[in-house]
């Protein structure tokens, strides 16, 4: 037997490193979105937002959850926000209902 760490330990360390790297990338994406917003750059703002969404899915997977579990949790959270009228975006603009109908259209 060699003196290195067992393969399972290496995999765990690699997995933890990937999780931490994704979390750092999420912070960078949030910063980019805020900077783009302050500069009035639609492209940079949308790029930052898209990165946040994509990185959320990647982090979900690295943490051992299925993408569908994130989707279900998101829909449940939006329903809660709609009921609570989170930040008044529902009563003022109907944004939560619009997002719910986009994400889970009723046929």
VMD Tcl script that builds the backbone (N, CA, C; Angstrom):
set m [mol new atoms 321]
animate dup $m
set s [atomselect $m all]
$s set {name element resname resid chain x y z} {
  {N N UNK 1 A 0.847 -1.191 0.000}
  {CA C UNK 1 A 0.000 0.000 0.000}
  {C C UNK 1 A 0.885 1.245 0.000}
  {N N UNK 2 A 0.494 2.218 -0.786}
  {CA C UNK 2 A 1.270 3.447 -0.866}
  {C C UNK 2 A 0.917 4.368 0.288}
  {N N UNK 3 A 1.685 5.428 0.454}
  {CA C UNK 3 A 1.492 6.336 1.572}
  {C C UNK 3 A 0.442 7.412 1.332}
  {N N UNK 4 A -0.219 7.430 0.180}
  {CA C UNK 4 A -1.203 8.472 -0.125}
  {C C UNK 4 A -2.537 8.228 0.556}
  {N N UNK 5 A -3.408 9.218 0.455}
  {CA C UNK 5 A -4.755 9.110 1.025}
  {C C UNK 5 A -5.583 8.135 0.200}
  {N N UNK 6 A -6.510 7.414 0.857}
  {CA C UNK 6 A -7.406 6.521 0.111}
  {C C UNK 6 A -8.219 7.297 -0.925}
  {N N UNK 7 A -8.622 6.591 -1.984}
  {CA C UNK 7 A -9.355 7.214 -3.090}
  {C C UNK 7 A -10.625 7.910 -2.603}
  {N N UNK 8 A -11.360 7.291 -1.687}
  {CA C UNK 8 A -12.611 7.887 -1.195}
  {C C UNK 8 A -12.352 9.234 -0.537}
  {N N UNK 9 A -11.269 9.340 0.224}
  {CA C UNK 9 A -10.942 10.610 0.872}
  {C C UNK 9 A -10.593 11.672 -0.162}
  {N N UNK 10 A -9.865 11.288 -1.192}
  {CA C UNK 10 A -9.509 12.215 -2.264}
  {C C UNK 10 A -10.773 12.717 -2.948}
  {N N UNK 11 A -11.718 11.815 -3.223}
  {CA C UNK 11 A -12.976 12.207 -3.868}
  {C C UNK 11 A -13.761 13.188 -3.000}
  {N N UNK 12 A -13.793 12.953 -1.705}
  {CA C UNK 12 A -14.512 13.855 -0.799}
  {C C UNK 12 A -13.859 15.231 -0.803}
  {N N UNK 13 A -12.546 15.259 -0.728}
  {CA C UNK 13 A -11.830 16.536 -0.741}
  {C C UNK 13 A -12.074 17.273 -2.056}
  {N N UNK 14 A -12.014 16.538 -3.175}
  {CA C UNK 14 A -12.280 17.158 -4.477}
  {C C UNK 14 A -13.701 17.718 -4.525}
  {N N UNK 15 A -14.656 16.956 -3.970}
  {CA C UNK 15 A -16.042 17.406 -3.957}
  {C C UNK 15 A -16.219 18.668 -3.125}
  {N N UNK 16 A -15.581 18.703 -1.967}
  {CA C UNK 16 A -15.663 19.893 -1.110}
  {C C UNK 16 A -15.007 21.093 -1.770}
  {N N UNK 17 A -13.888 20.856 -2.440}
  {CA C UNK 17 A -13.205 21.940 -3.152}
  {C C UNK 17 A -14.101 22.489 -4.258}
  {N N UNK 18 A -14.766 21.611 -4.985}
  {CA C UNK 18 A -15.667 22.055 -6.054}
  {C C UNK 18 A -16.816 22.879 -5.484}
  {N N UNK 19 A -17.370 22.455 -4.361}
  {CA C UNK 19 A -18.462 23.203 -3.718}
  {C C UNK 19 A -17.993 24.603 -3.350}
  {N N UNK 20 A -16.834 24.701 -2.751}
  {CA C UNK 20 A -16.305 26.009 -2.345}
  {C C UNK 20 A -16.023 26.883 -3.558}
  {N N UNK 21 A -15.512 26.293 -4.625}
  {CA C UNK 21 A -15.244 27.066 -5.843}
  {C C UNK 21 A -16.537 27.583 -6.462}
  {N N UNK 22 A -17.574 26.778 -6.467}
  {CA C UNK 22 A -18.870 27.216 -7.012}
  {C C UNK 22 A -19.430 28.358 -6.161}
  {N N UNK 23 A -19.298 28.254 -4.850}
  {CA C UNK 23 A -19.795 29.320 -3.978}
  {C C UNK 23 A -19.060 30.638 -4.240}
  {N N UNK 24 A -17.757 30.554 -4.479}
  {CA C UNK 24 A -16.983 31.753 -4.821}
  {C C UNK 24 A -17.466 32.318 -6.158}
  {N N UNK 25 A -17.703 31.437 -7.129}
  {CA C UNK 25 A -18.200 31.888 -8.437}
  {C C UNK 25 A -19.572 32.550 -8.298}
  {N N UNK 26 A -20.386 32.068 -7.374}
  {CA C UNK 26 A -21.701 32.698 -7.140}
  {C C UNK 26 A -21.534 34.126 -6.618}
  {N N UNK 27 A -20.577 34.315 -5.729}
  {CA C UNK 27 A -20.311 35.667 -5.233}
  {C C UNK 27 A -19.828 36.584 -6.356}
  {N N UNK 28 A -18.971 36.044 -7.218}
  {CA C UNK 28 A -18.491 36.821 -8.364}
  {C C UNK 28 A -19.644 37.174 -9.303}
  {N N UNK 29 A -20.548 36.225 -9.516}
  {CA C UNK 29 A -21.690 36.465 -10.402}
  {C C UNK 29 A -22.607 37.529 -9.811}
  {N N UNK 30 A -22.809 37.488 -8.508}
  {CA C UNK 30 A -23.640 38.511 -7.863}
  {C C UNK 30 A -22.983 39.882 -8.011}
  {N N UNK 31 A -21.691 39.928 -7.822}
  {CA C UNK 31 A -20.958 41.172 -7.992}
  {C C UNK 31 A -21.089 41.689 -9.434}
  {N N UNK 32 A -20.927 40.789 -10.398}
  {CA C UNK 32 A -21.033 41.184 -11.812}
  {C C UNK 32 A -22.431 41.703 -12.125}
  {N N UNK 33 A -23.448 41.050 -11.569}
  {CA C UNK 33 A -24.822 41.507 -11.786}
  {C C UNK 33 A -25.017 42.908 -11.199}
  {N N UNK 34 A -24.515 43.128 -10.005}
  {CA C UNK 34 A -24.656 44.439 -9.365}
  {C C UNK 34 A -23.891 45.514 -10.132}
  {N N UNK 35 A -22.688 45.197 -10.549}
  {CA C UNK 35 A -21.891 46.141 -11.326}
  {C C UNK 35 A -22.575 46.468 -12.651}
  {N N UNK 36 A -23.082 45.437 -13.320}
  {CA C UNK 36 A -23.785 45.656 -14.582}
  {C C UNK 36 A -25.013 46.527 -14.389}
  {N N UNK 37 A -25.714 46.307 -13.304}
  {CA C UNK 37 A -26.895 47.104 -12.994}
  {C C UNK 37 A -26.527 48.562 -12.744}
  {N N UNK 38 A -25.461 48.781 -11.984}
  {CA C UNK 38 A -25.020 50.147 -11.688}
  {C C UNK 38 A -24.564 50.879 -12.949}
  {N N UNK 39 A -23.938 50.150 -13.870}
  {CA C UNK 39 A -23.476 50.750 -15.126}
  {C C UNK 39 A -24.585 50.842 -16.172}
  {N N UNK 40 A -25.708 50.232 -15.879}
  {CA C UNK 40 A -26.793 50.225 -16.851}
  {C C UNK 40 A -26.533 49.275 -18.005}
  {N N UNK 41 A -25.735 48.263 -17.777}
  {CA C UNK 41 A -25.392 47.299 -18.823}
  {C C UNK 41 A -26.336 46.100 -18.750}
  {N N UNK 42 A -27.268 46.050 -19.678}
  {CA C UNK 42 A -28.220 44.941 -19.727}
  {C C UNK 42 A -27.503 43.600 -19.873}
  {N N UNK 43 A -26.511 43.549 -20.766}
  {CA C UNK 43 A -25.792 42.311 -21.019}
  {C C UNK 43 A -25.074 41.791 -19.784}
  {N N UNK 44 A -24.357 42.671 -19.091}
  {CA C UNK 44 A -23.624 42.255 -17.891}
  {C C UNK 44 A -24.579 41.866 -16.764}
  {N N UNK 45 A -25.670 42.592 -16.646}
  {CA C UNK 45 A -26.656 42.274 -15.607}
  {C C UNK 45 A -27.264 40.903 -15.857}
  {N N UNK 46 A -27.692 40.652 -17.099}
  {CA C UNK 46 A -28.286 39.357 -17.437}
  {C C UNK 46 A -27.271 38.225 -17.347}
  {N N UNK 47 A -26.022 38.499 -17.724}
  {CA C UNK 47 A -24.968 37.483 -17.617}
  {C C UNK 47 A -24.778 37.076 -16.161}
  {N N UNK 48 A -24.733 38.050 -15.270}
  {CA C UNK 48 A -24.584 37.759 -13.844}
  {C C UNK 48 A -25.760 36.968 -13.308}
  {N N UNK 49 A -26.968 37.345 -13.709}
  {CA C UNK 49 A -28.163 36.624 -13.259}
  {C C UNK 49 A -28.178 35.191 -13.803}
  {N N UNK 50 A -27.827 35.041 -15.081}
  {CA C UNK 50 A -27.784 33.701 -15.677}
  {C C UNK 50 A -26.734 32.838 -14.978}
  {N N UNK 51 A -25.591 33.428 -14.660}
  {CA C UNK 51 A -24.553 32.690 -13.946}
  {C C UNK 51 A -25.056 32.242 -12.573}
  {N N UNK 52 A -25.784 33.105 -11.872}
  {CA C UNK 52 A -26.327 32.735 -10.561}
  {C C UNK 52 A -27.279 31.549 -10.662}
  {N N UNK 53 A -28.133 31.564 -11.670}
  {CA C UNK 53 A -29.081 30.457 -11.848}
  {C C UNK 53 A -28.324 29.162 -12.169}
  {N N UNK 54 A -27.416 29.224 -13.136}
  {CA C UNK 54 A -26.670 28.031 -13.543}
  {C C UNK 54 A -25.825 27.492 -12.391}
  {N N UNK 55 A -25.159 28.372 -11.691}
  {CA C UNK 55 A -24.319 27.944 -10.570}
  {C C UNK 55 A -25.155 27.355 -9.439}
  {N N UNK 56 A -26.377 27.845 -9.272}
  {CA C UNK 56 A -27.266 27.268 -8.257}
  {C C UNK 56 A -27.565 25.810 -8.572}
  {N N UNK 57 A -27.809 25.528 -9.836}
  {CA C UNK 57 A -28.057 24.142 -10.240}
  {C C UNK 57 A -26.807 23.277 -10.055}
  {N N UNK 58 A -25.645 23.806 -10.432}
  {CA C UNK 58 A -24.409 23.047 -10.277}
  {C C UNK 58 A -24.099 22.781 -8.805}
  {N N UNK 59 A -24.332 23.770 -7.963}
  {CA C UNK 59 A -24.107 23.593 -6.535}
  {C C UNK 59 A -25.082 22.574 -5.951}
  {N N UNK 60 A -26.312 22.620 -6.416}
  {CA C UNK 60 A -27.309 21.642 -5.981}
  {C C UNK 60 A -26.803 20.224 -6.236}
  {N N UNK 61 A -26.295 19.990 -7.428}
  {CA C UNK 61 A -25.787 18.660 -7.812}
  {C C UNK 61 A -24.578 18.264 -6.979}
  {N N UNK 62 A -23.629 19.187 -6.803}
  {CA C UNK 62 A -22.424 18.879 -6.027}
  {C C UNK 62 A -22.756 18.599 -4.570}
  {N N UNK 63 A -23.859 19.146 -4.074}
  {CA C UNK 63 A -24.259 18.927 -2.678}
  {C C UNK 63 A -25.090 17.660 -2.526}
  {N N UNK 64 A -25.302 16.953 -3.631}
  {CA C UNK 64 A -25.951 15.652 -3.563}
  {C C UNK 64 A -27.450 15.648 -3.800}
  {N N UNK 65 A -27.992 16.744 -4.305}
  {CA C UNK 65 A -29.420 16.821 -4.575}
  {C C UNK 65 A -29.671 16.739 -6.083}
  {N N UNK 66 A -30.853 16.285 -6.442}
  {CA C UNK 66 A -31.261 16.269 -7.844}
  {C C UNK 66 A -31.703 17.667 -8.261}
  {N N UNK 67 A -31.518 17.965 -9.545}
  {CA C UNK 67 A -31.990 19.246 -10.069}
  {C C UNK 67 A -33.486 19.417 -9.809}
  {N N UNK 68 A -34.250 18.330 -9.955}
  {CA C UNK 68 A -35.701 18.402 -9.781}
  {C C UNK 68 A -36.082 18.784 -8.350}
  {N N UNK 69 A -35.259 18.403 -7.394}
  {CA C UNK 69 A -35.533 18.777 -6.004}
  {C C UNK 69 A -35.402 20.291 -5.842}
  {N N UNK 70 A -34.418 20.876 -6.488}
  {CA C UNK 70 A -34.286 22.335 -6.464}
  {C C UNK 70 A -35.502 22.980 -7.119}
  {N N UNK 71 A -35.935 22.433 -8.256}
  {CA C UNK 71 A -37.117 22.975 -8.937}
  {C C UNK 71 A -38.345 22.928 -8.027}
  {N N UNK 72 A -38.571 21.784 -7.385}
  {CA C UNK 72 A -39.733 21.655 -6.498}
  {C C UNK 72 A -39.648 22.614 -5.317}
  {N N UNK 73 A -38.459 22.752 -4.769}
  {CA C UNK 73 A -38.266 23.663 -3.641}
  {C C UNK 73 A -38.484 25.107 -4.078}
  {N N UNK 74 A -38.025 25.445 -5.264}
  {CA C UNK 74 A -38.230 26.787 -5.799}
  {C C UNK 74 A -39.714 27.092 -5.960}
  {N N UNK 75 A -40.455 26.170 -6.562}
  {CA C UNK 75 A -41.896 26.379 -6.746}
  {C C UNK 75 A -42.609 26.520 -5.412}
  {N N UNK 76 A -42.241 25.701 -4.454}
  {CA C UNK 76 A -42.835 25.786 -3.119}
  {C C UNK 76 A -42.520 27.142 -2.484}
  {N N UNK 77 A -41.290 27.580 -2.624}
  {CA C UNK 77 A -40.876 28.866 -2.049}
  {C C UNK 77 A -41.634 30.017 -2.699}
  {N N UNK 78 A -41.792 29.962 -4.003}
  {CA C UNK 78 A -42.535 31.015 -4.696}
  {C C UNK 78 A -43.991 31.057 -4.235}
  {N N UNK 79 A -44.591 29.901 -4.023}
  {CA C UNK 79 A -45.970 29.862 -3.509}
  {C C UNK 79 A -46.038 30.519 -2.132}
  {N N UNK 80 A -45.041 30.247 -1.289}
  {CA C UNK 80 A -44.987 30.877 0.032}
  {C C UNK 80 A -44.845 32.384 -0.109}
  {N N UNK 81 A -43.955 32.825 -0.978}
  {CA C UNK 81 A -43.750 34.260 -1.183}
  {C C UNK 81 A -45.017 34.925 -1.712}
  {N N UNK 82 A -45.717 34.222 -2.579}
  {CA C UNK 82 A -46.963 34.766 -3.127}
  {C C UNK 82 A -47.979 34.968 -2.008}
  {N N UNK 83 A -48.114 33.997 -1.133}
  {CA C UNK 83 A -49.040 34.093 -0.008}
  {C C UNK 83 A -48.641 35.217 0.942}
  {N N UNK 84 A -47.347 35.317 1.210}
  {CA C UNK 84 A -46.836 36.353 2.119}
  {C C UNK 84 A -46.749 37.717 1.453}
  {N N UNK 85 A -46.902 37.745 0.141}
  {CA C UNK 85 A -46.703 38.942 -0.672}
  {C C UNK 85 A -45.314 39.528 -0.427}
  {N N UNK 86 A -44.353 38.661 -0.619}
  {CA C UNK 86 A -42.936 38.954 -0.393}
  {C C UNK 86 A -42.512 40.236 -1.106}
  {N N UNK 87 A -42.077 41.216 -0.362}
  {CA C UNK 87 A -41.605 42.505 -0.883}
  {C C UNK 87 A -42.645 43.216 -1.751}
  {N N UNK 88 A -43.890 42.855 -1.602}
  {CA C UNK 88 A -45.015 43.490 -2.320}
  {C C UNK 88 A -44.926 43.359 -3.843}
  {N N UNK 89 A -44.065 42.479 -4.337}
  {CA C UNK 89 A -43.959 42.342 -5.792}
  {C C UNK 89 A -45.179 41.655 -6.390}
  {N N UNK 90 A -45.928 40.941 -5.558}
  {CA C UNK 90 A -47.143 40.287 -6.069}
  {C C UNK 90 A -48.287 41.290 -6.189}
  {N N UNK 91 A -48.566 42.007 -5.126}
  {CA C UNK 91 A -49.706 42.941 -5.186}
  {C C UNK 91 A -49.432 44.111 -6.124}
  {N N UNK 92 A -48.204 44.556 -6.212}
  {CA C UNK 92 A -47.899 45.702 -7.063}
  {C C UNK 92 A -47.772 45.337 -8.533}
  {N N UNK 93 A -47.171 44.181 -8.826}
  {CA C UNK 93 A -46.908 43.859 -10.231}
  {C C UNK 93 A -47.316 42.457 -10.657}
  {N N UNK 94 A -47.637 41.594 -9.717}
  {CA C UNK 94 A -47.994 40.223 -10.067}
  {C C UNK 94 A -46.819 39.385 -10.534}
  {N N UNK 95 A -45.602 39.783 -10.141}
  {CA C UNK 95 A -44.397 39.104 -10.619}
  {C C UNK 95 A -44.324 37.638 -10.207}
  {N N UNK 96 A -44.739 37.325 -8.984}
  {CA C UNK 96 A -44.622 35.945 -8.516}
  {C C UNK 96 A -45.571 35.038 -9.278}
  {N N UNK 97 A -46.801 35.483 -9.482}
  {CA C UNK 97 A -47.755 34.698 -10.269}
  {C C UNK 97 A -47.255 34.505 -11.694}
  {N N UNK 98 A -46.692 35.551 -12.264}
  {CA C UNK 98 A -46.154 35.470 -13.620}
  {C C UNK 98 A -45.008 34.456 -13.689}
  {N N UNK 99 A -44.113 34.488 -12.700}
  {CA C UNK 99 A -43.013 33.540 -12.672}
  {C C UNK 99 A -43.510 32.119 -12.471}
  {N N UNK 100 A -44.462 31.937 -11.582}
  {CA C UNK 100 A -45.020 30.597 -11.361}
  {C C UNK 100 A -45.674 30.048 -12.637}
  {N N UNK 101 A -46.402 30.899 -13.352}
  {CA C UNK 101 A -47.046 30.415 -14.584}
  {C C UNK 101 A -46.007 30.132 -15.671}
  {N N UNK 102 A -44.875 30.807 -15.629}
  {CA C UNK 102 A -43.800 30.534 -16.580}
  {C C UNK 102 A -43.097 29.221 -16.250}
  {N N UNK 103 A -42.780 29.024 -14.962}
  {CA C UNK 103 A -42.038 27.838 -14.558}
  {C C UNK 103 A -42.892 26.569 -14.557}
  {N N UNK 104 A -44.160 26.707 -14.228}
  {CA C UNK 104 A -45.052 25.543 -14.143}
  {C C UNK 104 A -46.392 25.879 -14.784}
  {N N UNK 105 A -46.394 25.999 -16.114}
  {CA C UNK 105 A -47.643 26.370 -16.800}
  {C C UNK 105 A -48.716 25.297 -16.622}
  {N N UNK 106 A -49.899 25.767 -16.414}
  {CA C UNK 106 A -51.041 24.845 -16.324}
  {C C UNK 106 A -51.645 24.696 -17.699}
  {N N UNK 107 A -51.744 23.454 -18.147}
  {CA C UNK 107 A -52.280 23.206 -19.513}
  {C C UNK 107 A -53.773 23.329 -19.555}
}
mol reanalyze $m
mol bondsrecalc $m
mol representation Tube
mol addrep $m
